[in-house]
Amino acid sequence: MERKTKKTQCKNSLDSATQYAQNVVSGKLIAGPDIRNACKRHLDDLEQGHKRGLFFDSEQAEKYIRFFCKVLKLNGGDYEGKPFIPLPWQCFIIGSLFGWKTTDGARRFNQAYIETGKGSGKSPLAAGIGLAGMIVDDEPRAEIYAAATKKDQAMILFRDAVAMVEQSPELVKRISTSGGKGKEWNLAYLKKNSFFRPISSDDGQSGPRPHIGLIDELHEHKTNIVFEMLKAGTKSRKNPLILAITNSGADKHSPCWEYHEYGVKVASGEIVDDGFFSYICSLDEGDDPLEDESCWCKSNPSLQESDLPGMKYLRGQITGARGMPSKESLVRRLNFCEWVGALNPWISIDIWKEQKIDFDWRTLRGRRAWGGLDLSSTTDLTGLVFVVEPIEEGKPWQVVPFAWIPDENIADKEKMDGVPYSQWKTLGFLETTPGAAVSKLVVAQKLSALCDFFDVQCVAYDRWRIADFIQSANDSGITLPAMEPFGQGFKDMTPAIEKFETMLLNHEIVHPGHPVLNWCAGNAVAVSDDAGNRKLSKGKATGRMDLIIATVMAVGVIEKQETQPDYAKSIFIV
């Protein structure tokens, strides 16, 4: 039987999508420029869209919103098992995607791009849209995919859909799950021979024919292969939808930026594409989320209704980012939808200067200390840094650095690096060893001597060239302290960086203003992955940063050992 539809072409429709659009355009709800444009586009098309063969089926739009309210359940934490009542911005998206039609009865939008701040609730929204496409659309042999470049990435959104099925009595009756608990790989709606499953480009999949394709975290995609793979399979479908959700990215040469820019132009009317829907959270020119909380809801649309992702959380993110340019860049991108570069100086020079205190490390004899060793290969700087524990509560930890370079061609090195190595050597801030490479034996001897001075608990080291270092020490009968390898990737560096930043910001660690250490701190560059993890990158730095890497490793090994039984919780004085 042909479904009767209600064609809406007036401003005063009471459907949820149109109500949201009216509230945004009138200023009743705060939104950024691209959302305001998207809402104006909706209202304009209600008035003029029929001239292009478009109409809005408000009853159909509300039907899909009711599916969310009546059938879907949320999961996780305080939301476990609660009905999925879409927030106004989510109603606008659901209503737009399922309510707008063309004169032949097909859905208007077959591509959609959604960009919001982290934690706004776009992943559950996308999972719900996938389930609606499988159940409510009544499409025979509908193929619904949660898609990504890697299977584990695709599983994140798919697990949201699985949890929704498990929480909903209505869906449990209708949908069969394949795979063991926690290892599900398929949802099947047998009545229509339809399925919902994860898919990735590294599966070697061929021939997917999606009714709905859901792409999570588009900003993590280096190429457009996933989007194009899904799009190519929609030609046999009447009502296909490829939906991409994402945070803002850092690479303006990426597929995500291309869709972002295209979506901005479509919403503004600069490009007319009746099949493309965009909901792009953005700030107005002049907005600074680090200084003004009133603009936060432009990037986090759930804040006005549900406090997602949470004012307390966002305030904490900003507090932790102050004085740390790389962290600030990450917070601006993930939490406030600003397309900022991934590479930034790591430590604010003002923050670093605040932690300078004049002290003589020779007065610290017998103190417990943890070290970080960053060996050079040939001509590079070698750094050995100790972080020394205070003996009085409330006093800061003290950083004690040592540095070496080869003696050969030191004048050329000064010209190349633009720093006064010879002067630093004369003043005792830098040691040199004969030849073209730093002598590992000299460094081993110094480390052993310092173990007689400090109560050295452990020394973290970069695995690079460490075998030669240890062999040299063994061959010369030099006793080394407890040594622990310390990875330079995101896994090990992220918690160490975060702990060091916390100590700096809380005035829990000080340094003596050692010029080589200062230079390295100023050169340090942190890079982040798409999950927000960070590491220090020599390859991206403008100068040498070995001593600050050694410092971070020293802090990191304390952090690791803090939870071990042999080390008391009082290891940090906070």
BAVEXSE-780203 format. One record per residue: x, y, z of N, C-alpha, C, O in turn. Coordinates in steps of 0.05 Angstrom, whole numbers, plus 5000, padded with zeros to 4 digits. Layout:
N
XYZXYZXYZXYZ
...
***
This chain:
574
501749765000500050005000501850255000503750265015
501050444983502650684982502250855007499950905015
504450945019504251105043503451385037504551515019
501451485051500651765048502651945062503651875084
503252165050505252345062504052615065502152695051
505152765084504353035089506553215079508853205089
506053375059508053555047507953825062505953975061
510253885075510354125091511854335076514154295067
510654575073511954795059511555055073511555275061
511155045099510655295114512555315137513755115147
512955555146514855605168513955505195515655445212
511355485199510355435225509755145231508255075249
511054965217510754675223511754625251513754735260
510354445265511154385293512854135295513354035317
513654025272515453785274518053865287518854095286
519453675299521753735316524053855300525454035310
524453765275526653865259526254165253528054325255
523854225244523254495237523254685261524054915260
522254575284522254735308525154805316525655035324
526954615314529754675320530854885301532155075310
530254855275531255055256530255335262531755525260
527655355269526555615276527955735301528555965302
528355565321529655655346532455755341533355945354
533955615323536655705318536655965302538156145309
535055975281535056215264534156455280535056685275
532256415298531256645314533056725336532756935348
535056555342536956615364536056495391537456535411
533856355391532956235416534956025426535355995450
536055875407538155685412540855795401540855895378
542955775416545555865407546755665388546855425395
547855745365549155565346551155725331551055965329
553155585320555155705304554255775276551955715269
555955895260555055995234554255785214552355825199
555555555215554855345195552255195203550855105185
551655185229549055065237546855275231544655195222
547355525236545355725229544755715199542455735191
546755675183546355655154544755405147542955415130
545355185160543954935154540954955162539254855148
540455095184537655135192536255325173533855285167
537555535165536355715146535755575119533655615107
537555395111537155235087534555075089533055055071
534254945113531854785118529254955115527354875101
529255185128526955355127526455465099524155485090
528555545085528255645058527155425040525455485022
528055175043527054965026524154885032522754795015
523354935057520454895063518755085046516555025038
519855325041518455525025518855484995516855514980
521255424987521855424958522655154947522955124922
523054954964524154704954522354564934523354414917
519754604935517954474916518554544887517954394869
519854784884520554864857522754684845523154664821
524254554863526454374854525654084858527353904857
523054034863522153754866522653644894522953404896
522753814914523253724942520853774959519453974955
520253604978518253654998518953525024520553335025
517853625046518553525072516153375084514053485088
516553115089514552945100514852945131516352785142
513453125144513753165173512852925188513952855209
510852785179509852545193512052325192512452195212
513352305169515452105167517852175185518952005198
518452435186520652525203520052455232521852355247
517652505241516952455269516852155274517352065297
516151995254516051705258518851595265519051425283
520851695253523651605259524551705285526051575300
523751955292524452055319523151895340524351835361
520651805335519251635355520551365358520651245380
521751265336523251015338525551035358525950855374
526951265358529051305377527851315405528851185424
525651465409524551505435523351245447523651185471
521851105430520250875440521750605440521150425455
523750585422525050325418527950315427528750115440
529450515421532250515427532850575456531550745468
534950445467535850495494538850575493540350485476
539550745511542350825513543850625530542650445543
546550655531548150465547550550605558551450805547
551550495580554050595592553450795614552050985611
554650735638554550915660551750985669550050805671
551251235674548651325684546451295663544051315669
547251255637545251235616544350955610542650915593
545550755624544950485618541950425619540650465640
540850335597538050245596536050465594533650415593
536850715593534950945592534050985563535550925544
531551075559530651125531532351325517533351515529
532751295492534251475475532351695466531051675445
532151905482530552135475532352335460533952475473
532052355434533952535419533752825428531552925433
536052945431536153225437535353385412535353275390
534553645415533553795392535453785368534453765345
538053805372539853805349539853535335540153515311
539553315351539353055340536753015325536652875305
534553135336532053115322532153255295531053165275
533653475294534053625268535353445248534553435225
537453295257538853115238537152885230536852825206
535852745250534152515243531852605225531352475204
530452825233528252915217529052995189527552935170
531353125186532253215160532852965142532052955119
534352775153535252545137532952375128532952275106
530952345146528752155139526152305130524352175120
526052565134523552705127523652835099521552845086
525952925090526153055064526052845042527352645043
524252895022523852714999524052864973523953104971
524152704952523952814925521152724914519852564927
520352834892517652794882517152504875514752424874
519152334871518752054865518551894891518351644889
518552024914518251884939520851794952520951694974
523051824937525651744948526651954968525752184968
528451864986529652045005531352254990532752184971
531252494999532752704987535752674991537352684973
536552625017539352625024540552345022539552165035
542652315006544052055005546852075015548251875017
547752315022550352355035550052555058548552755055
551352505080551152685103553852695118555252495120
554352935128556952985143556253125169555053335169
557053005191556453115218559053155233560652965236
559553405242562053465256561253615282560253835281
561953495305561353615330563753585349565653435342
563653715372565653675392565553395404563553265403
567753315415568053045427566053005450565753185467
564752785450562952715471560152825469558652815489
559352935446556753055443554552845439552152905444
555252595432553252395428552752325399550552225392
554652375381554252325353554552025346553251935327
556151875361556451585355553851435361553051275344
552651465385550051335389547951425369546251265360
548051675361546151775341546551625315544551535302
549051595306549551445281548751155283547551045264
549251025306548450755310545450725308544350535296
544050915320541050915319540050955291538050825283
541351125276540551165248540950905232539250835215
543050765237543450505224541350305231540350165213
540550285256538450105264535750185253534150015245
535250445251532750545239532750465210530650385199
534950485196535050405168534550115164533450035144
535349955183534949665181532049585188530949405175
530849715208528249625217525949795205524149685193
526150055209523850235202523650275171521450295161
525850275157525850315128524350095114523250135092
524349855126522949625114524149555086522749465068
526749595084528149545059528949255057530249145075
528149115035528948835032531948805030533248955015
533148615044535948555044537748805047539648845033
536848965066538449205072541149135084541348965101
543149255073545849225084546649485098546849695086
547149455124547949685140550849635149551449425160
552549835145555349795152556350015171555750255166
557849935191559550125206562250095194563549885196
563250305181565650285164567950455174567550675185
570350355169572750505176575050385161574750195146
577450505164579750395150580750145164581949975151
580350125190581249895206578849765220576949915228
578849505223576549365235576049455263573749485271
578149495279577749565307576449845309574949895328
577050015290575750275290572750255283571050385295
572150085263569450035255567749915278565349965280
569049755295567649625317566649815338564749745352
567850045340566950235361564050315357562450295376
563350405333560650475328558850235328556550245338
559850015317558149765316557449675344555249575348
559349695363558749615390556549775403554949675419
556350035395554050195404551450075394549450065409
551449995369548949875358548249615372545949565378
550349445377549849195391548649245419546749115427
549849445434548849505460545949605459544349545477
545249755439542549855436540549625432538349625443
541449425417539749195413539349045439537148965446
541549005453541448855479539648995499538348855515
539549265499538049415519535149435512533449495529
534449385487531649435478530049175475530749005459
527949135492526248895489525048865461524748645452
524349095449523149085422525148975402524448825384
527649065404529648975384530648695389531248545371
530848615414531648345421529848145408530747925400
527248205406525348025393525747995363525147795351
526848205351526948215322529748175310529948095287
531748225326534548215314536147985327536147955351
537347835310539147615319542047705318542847855300
543547625338546347705340548147465335547747245345
550247505319552247305313554847365328555647595328
556047165340558547205355558047195385555847245394
560147115399559847095428559647365442560047575429
559047365467558747605483561247775481563447675488
561048025472563348195470564848155444566748305438
564047955428565447895403563447885380563947755359
561348035383559248035362560348145336561948335336
559448035314560448125288558148175268558648265246
555648115276553448145257550748175272550348035292
549048355263546348375272544548315248544948435227
542648135252540948045229538048095235537048025256
536648225216533748265217532648065197532248125173
531947825207531347595189528747645173528447535151
526947795185524347845171524847965143523347905124
526948125140527548255115530148165103531148275084
531347965116534047865107536048095106537748105088
535948265126537648495128539848445149539448285167
542048595147544148565167545548835172545349025156
546848845195548449075204551048955214551148795232
553249045202555848935210558149135205557849325190
560349095219562749265214564149185188564148955181
565449385176566949335151569349525151569049755160
571449445139573849615137575249575110574949365098
576749775102578049755076580249545077581049435056
581349475101583349275102582248985103583848795105
579648965102578348695100578648575072578448325069
579248745053579248645025576448595015576048424998
574548735027571748695019571248794991572448984981
569648644977568848724950565848704948564648524957
564648904935561848894928559848954950557648844948
560449114971558349184990556249344976556849524960
553749294982551549444970549949574993547749484999
551049785004549849895029547250035024546850185004
545349975041543050145043543750385060542950615054
545250335082546350555098549150485105549750265115
550950675100553750645108554450865129553951095124
555650775151556250965173559250975176560550765182
560451205173563351235175564051395200563251625203
565451265218566151395244568851525242570751425230
569051765255571551915258572951945231575251845227
571652075213572752115186575452265187577052225168
575952425207578452575208580852385211583152475207
580352135219582551945221583251805195585251665193
581651855174582051715149584151875132583752115127
586151735123588251855107587451885078588352065063
585651705069584751715041581651695041580451665062
580551725018577651725015576551445007574251424998
578151245010577550985000575050865012573450734998
574550905038572250785051569650915041567750785034
569651185040567251325031566651245002564351194996
568651234985568151164957567350874954565750814936
568450694970567650414970564750374975563350224962
563750524996560950505002559150644982557050534974
560050874973558451024954558150874927555950884915
560250724919560050574894558050354895556950274874
557450254919555550034921552650114924550849944927
552050374924549350464929547650494904545250554905
548750434881547350494856544850324852543050404838
544650094866542249924863540149984885538049854886
540750184902538850254923537350514917538350694905
534750514925533050744920533550964941533551194935
533950874966534251064989536851025004536750985028
539051024990541650985005542351235021541451455016
544051185041545151405057548051335065548451125078
549951505059552651485069552951715089552951945081
553351645114553451845136556251835149557051625158
557652055149560252075162560052245187558852465186
561052155209561152315234564052355242565752185236
564652575255567452635261567752855281565953015285
570152865294571053105307572453275285572853185263
573253515292574953665274577653535272578553405290
578953585249581653465245583853665246583453905253
586253575239588553745239589853775212591553945207
588953605193590253595166588353715146586253595139
589053945135587354075115587853965087586954085067
589353755085589753615059588353335060588953165044
586553305079585353045084582553035071581353245065
581452785067578652765058576652905076574753015067
577252885102575353015122575153315117572953425117
577353445112577353735107575753795081574353995080
576053625062574553665037571553655041570053815031
570653455057567853435063566953665081564753775078
568653745100568053975117567554225100565454355103
569454285082569154525065566754505047565354695043
566254265036563954225018561354275034559554405024
561254155058558854185074558354465082556054555083
560454625088560154905095558955055071557155225075
559954995047558955135023556155055016554555225006
555454805020552654715015550754845034548654945026
551454855060549754975080549255275074547055375078
551355405065551155695060549755765034548955995029
549455565017548255614991550255674969549455724946
552855684976554855744955554855514935555355564911
554455274944554155044926551254934930550454904953
549854874909547254754911547554454906548154374883
547154294926547154004924544953894942545253864966
542653834929540353754944540553484957538853404973
542553334949542953064961544853054984545352844995
546053284991548153295012547153445036546253675034
547353325060546553445085548953485102550653305104
549153715115551453765133550453885159548654055159
551653795180551253925207554053965219555153775230
555054205216557854255223557954465245557254695242
558854365269559154545291561754715288563854615280
561554975293563755155289563355405306561055465314
565455545310565355795325565156035306565856015283
564156255317564156505301566856635303568356585322
567556795283570056935284570157115309568257255315
572357095323572757245348572057085373572857175395
570756855370570256685393572856565403574456465387
573256565429575556425441574556255464573956355486
574255995459573155815480574855795505573855715526
577455865503579155865527578656105545579456105568
577256305535576656545551573656585556572956725575
571956465540569056525541567456275539567256155518
566156195561564655955562562055975546560855775539
561156215540558556245527558556135499556356085488
560856095487560955995459561255685458561255575437
561455565481561955275482559755105468560354905455
557255195472555055035461555055055430553654885418
556455235418556555235389558054985378557454885357
560054895393561554655386560454405399560854185389
558954435420557954215436554954255439553954345459
553354175418550554245418548854115440546654215445
549953905452548453775474548553935499546853895517
550354125502550654275527548154425535547554455558
546654525515544354695521542054535532540154645544
542154265529539854105538540653895559539053825576
543153785557543753555573546353565588547053385603
547953785584550553815595552553605585554553545598
552053495561554053325548555853495531554753675517
558453465531560053275546560553355575561853205590
559553585584559753665612561353915615563653935606
560254115629561654365634564154305652566254415647
563854135671566054075689568353945673570654015677
567653765655569653635639571153835621573553835620
569654015608570854205590572654405606574754485596
571654485629573354665645575954525653578054655653
575854275659578254125666580154105642582554125645
579054065618580654055594582154315590584554315583
580754535593582054795589584154855611586254955604
583554785635585454835657588054675651590254785655
587754425642590154265636591654355611593954275607
590354525595591654605570593154875572594754935555
592555025593593755285595596755265598597755115616
598255405582601155405583602455175568604855155567
600755005556601754775541600654795513598554685507
602054925495600954975468599954725454597954735440
601454505456600554255442597954155454596254055439
597654175480595154085493592854275485590654195481
593554535485591454725477590454675449588054695444
592354615431591554555404589654315402587754325388
590254115418588653875419585853935430583853845419
585754085451583154155463581454325444579054285441
582754515431581254685412580154515389577854555380
581654315381580754145358578553955367576453945354
579053795387577253585395574753685409572553585405
575053895426572853975442571354225431569054275439
572654375414571454625405571454665375571154885364
571954445360571554435331573254645316572254755297
575654695325577454865311579454705296580754525307
579654745270581554605254584354725257585054915244
585854615276588454725283590554515276589954275275
593054605271595154425263595854225285595354285309
596953995277597753785297600353855310600953745332
602054025298604654075309604654345323603954555311
605554345348605654595363607954575383608654355392
609154805390611154795412609754675436607354715441
611354525451610054375473609654545498607454555509
611754675507611654815533611755115529613455215514
609955255541609955555540612555645554613255555576
613855835542616355945554615856075581617556065598
613456195584612756325609612456115631613356155654
611155895625610755675645613555565652614055505676
615255525632617855415638619555595656620855505675
619455855650620956045666619956055695621556105713
617456025699616256035726617455815744617455845768
618355595732619355365748622355375752623455175762
623655595745626555615749627055705778625955895788
628855545791629755615818632755555819633655345810
634355745829637155705831637755505854637055545877
639155295847640055105867642554965857642954945833
644154855875646554705868645954415872645354325895
646054255851645353975853647153825872646453615882
649453935878651453795895650453795924651653655941
648453955930647353955957645153735961643953715983
644753575940642553375941643553095946642152895940
645953065956647152805960645352625977644152705997
645152375968643752165983640752165978639351985987
639652355963636852365957636052145937637652065920
633552055940632551865919632152005893631152235892
633051875871632852005845632151795824632851565826
630751885804630051725780631251865756631152105754
632251705737633651825715632351765688630851575685
633151925668632351875640634851905623636352105626
635451715605637851715589637051715559635751525550
637851925545637251945516639951955502641252165501
640851725491643451705478643351805449641351785435
645551935441645752015414646951795397648151605408
646551815371647751615353650651695346652451535351
650951925335653752015328654152305337655252355358
653252495321653752775326651652905344652053135352
649552765351647352885366648152925395650252845405
646353065409646653125437645852875453643852745447
647352805474646552595493645752725519647052905529
643452635529642452755554641952545576640852335570
642852605600642252455623641052645644642352835652
638652585653637252765671636252615695635052395691
636652715719635452595743633352785754633553025753
631152655763629052795777629252715806628852475813
629952905824630652835852628352895870627153105869
627852705888625552715906626052915929628252915940
624053075936624353255959624253095985623052885986
625453206006625353066032623353206051622753106072
622253436043620253576059617653596044617553646020
615553536058612853556046612353836036612754026049
611253846011610554105999612754225983612354425969
615154115984617354205968617354075940616253855938
618454205920618254095893620553895888622553895901
620053725867622153555857624153735842623453955832
626653645840628753815827629953665804630753425806
630253805781631353685757634353745755635153975758
635853525751638753555750639753445723639753205719
640453615704641153525677644253515672645753655684
644953325654647753305644647553265614645753125604
649553375600649453375570652253335559654253425570
652353185536654853135521654453175491652253115481
656553275478656753255449659553175442661353195458
660053085417662853025409664453285406663453495400
667053255411668853485410669553575382670053805376
669453375364670253425336668253615322665853585324
669353815308667754005293665654155309663454205300
666454225334664454355351663754635340661454725344
665554765327664955035315662855005293661055175291
663054795277661054745256658354695268656254775258
658354545290655854475303654554735314652054755313
656154915324655055165334653655325312651455425316
654855325289653655465266651055325257649055465251
651155065256648854915247646454935266644154975257
646954915292644854925312644255195323642155245335
646055385318645555665327645755695357644355865368
647355545371647655565400650655565407652255455392
651355685430654255715438655255465453655755475477
655655245439656655005452659255055467659554965489
661155195454663755245467663455395493664755335513
661755595493661255755518659955575539660755585562
658055415531656755235550658755035562658654975586
660654945545662754765555664454905576665154795597
665355155569667055305588665655355614666955345635
663055405614661555465638660755215653659655235675
661354975642660754725656658054615652657154435666
656554725632653854625627653854395607651854255603
656054355593656254155572658954015573660954155577
658953755570661453605568661853515539659953455525
664353485532665053385505666753135509668253105528
666652965489668352725488669952725462668952825442
672352615462674052625438672652465415671252275419
673252565390672252415367669752535355668852745362
668552375336666252465321663652375334661452465325
663752205354661352105368661752125398663952095407
659552155412659652165441660551885451659551685443
662551885469663551635480661551515500660951645521
660551285494658651155512659951075538658651055559
662551025537664050945561664151185580663851145605
664651425570664651665587661951705601661851765625
659751665586657051705597656551485618655351545638
657351245612656951025632658551075658657551025679
660951185655662551245679661151465696661051445720
660051665682658651885696656151775710655651845733
654651615696652251495708652951335733651551355753
655051175731655851005754656751185777656051125800
658151395771659051585793656651715806656651755831
654751795790652351925801650751735818649251825836
650951475813649551275829650751265858649351195877
653251335860654551355886653751615900653951635925
652851815885652052065897649152075904648452145927
647351995885644551985891643751695898645251505893
641451665911640351395915638551345890636151375891
639851245869638551215843636650975844637550745849
634151015839632150805840631950655813631750415812
632050805792631750685765632450905744632151145749
633450815721634050995699632550885675632950665666
630751055664629250985639631051055615632451255615
630850895595632450945571630950885546629150715545
631651035525630750985498632350745488634750735491
630950555476632350305467634450355446636150185442
634350585432636250645411639050645422639750805439
640750475411643650455417644250365446646550375454
642250275460642750205488644449955491645949925510
644149765472645749515474648749575474650249455489
649649765456652449835456653249975482655549925491
651550135493652050265518652550065541654550085556
650749885543650949685565653349505561654749435580
653849425536656149265530658749405537660649285548
658949665531661249825537661749835567663949815576
659549865582659749875611660649605622662449595640
659549385612660249125621663249055615664648955632
664049135591666849075584668849225601671049135605
668049445612669749605629669349565659670549695676
667549375666667049315694665449535708665749565733
663949685694662349905706659649795715658249675699
658949855740656349775750654249975744654550215751
652149895732649950075725647650035744647349815756
645950235747643550205765641350045751641749945728
639150015764636849885752636050045727635750295729
635749915705635150045680632449945669631849705671
630850125657628250045646627850165619628150415616
627250005599626650115572624150285573622250225587
624250505557621950685557621250755528622850885514
618950655519618150695491617750995485617051155502
618351065460618051335451615451385436615051605426
613751185435611151215421609051325439609551405462
606551335429604351455443603751305469603051435489
604051045469603250885492604650965518603451005538
607350985516608951045540609151345544609251445567
609351495522609851785525607351935535607752135549
604951855528602652005535602352045565602152275574
602451835582602151875611604452025622604152175642
606951985611609252135622608952435616609552595633
608152505592607752785585605652915602606053135613
603452775606601252885622602152925651601453125664
603652735662604652755690606552995692606453145711
608353025673610353245674608853505672609553695686
606853525654605353775651603953845678603954075686
602753645690601353685716603253795737602653975752
605653675738607653765757608554055752608854205770
608954115726609654395720607554585728608054795741
605054535720602854715725602254745755601354955764
602754525770602254535799604654615816604654595840
606854695802609254785815610454565832611554615854
610354315822611354085837614153995827615253805837
615154135807617754065796619254325788617954515777
621854345793623354585786625854505772626854275774
627054695758629554645744631454885750630555095758
634054855746635955055754636555265733638455425736
635055265711635655455689638055375673639355545660
638655115672640955005657640455075628638454995616
642355215614641855325587641355105566639755145548
642654875569642254665549639454545553638054495533
638654515578635954415583633854625574631754545562
634354875579632555085570632155085540629955105529
634355055526634355045496632654805487631054835469
633154575499631554335491628554365497626854285481
627954495520625154535527623754715507621454675499
625254925498624155105478623754985451622055075435
625354785444625254645418623054435417622254355396
622254335441620554095442617854135427616554345431
617253945411614753945396613253685403614453465402
610753705409609053465414607253425390606053615379
606953175383605053105361602852925374603352785394
600552935363598352785374597152605352597252665329
596052375361594552205343591652295344590952475358
589852155329587152235328585552165353583252255356
586752005370585351945395586152145417585252125440
587952335411588752525431591252455446592052595464
592452225440594952145453597252315442597152415419
599352355458601552535449604252405454604552235472
606152485439608952415443610652645433609752815419
613152645442615052845433616452745408617152505406
616852925389617852845363620352995356620253235351
622652855355625152985346624953065317626053275309
623652905301623452955273621953215266622453335245
620153305284618553545279619753785292618854015287
621653745310622753975325624654145308625754045288
624854395315626654575300629554565311631354665298
629954445333632654415345632754165363630754015364
634854125376635253885392633553895418633154115429
632553665426630753655449631353425468629653335483
633853315465634553065479634253085510633252895522
635053305522634853325551632053335561631453235583
630253465546627453465556626153195553624453125569
626953045532625952775529626852605552625352445564
629452635560630552485583629052565608628552385625
628252815612626752905635624052775636623252675657
622652765614620052645612620152345618618452235632
622252215608622551925614622951885644621951695655
624552055656625052035685622452055701621851905719
620852255694618152295706616452045700614951955718
616551955675614851725667615551475682613751325689
618051425688618751175702617951195732617350995744
617951435743616851465770613851405770612851265787
612451505750609651465748609051165745607151065757
610651025730610250735727610750585753609150405760
612750665767613550515791611850595816611950465836
610450815813608850905836606750705845606150685868
605750545826603650355832604750075840603249895847
607450045839608649785846608849765876609349965889
608549525887608649485916611149585930611049685953
613449575916615949655929616249955931618250045944
614450105920614750395921612250515935609950465927
612750675955610550795971609050995955610051125936
606451025962604851225949605851515954605151695939
607451545974608451815981610751905963612052105968
611151745942613451805924613152085911615052215905
610652165907610152435897609152605921607352535936
610352835924609353025944607553225930608453385914
604953205936603053375922601353535942599653685934
***
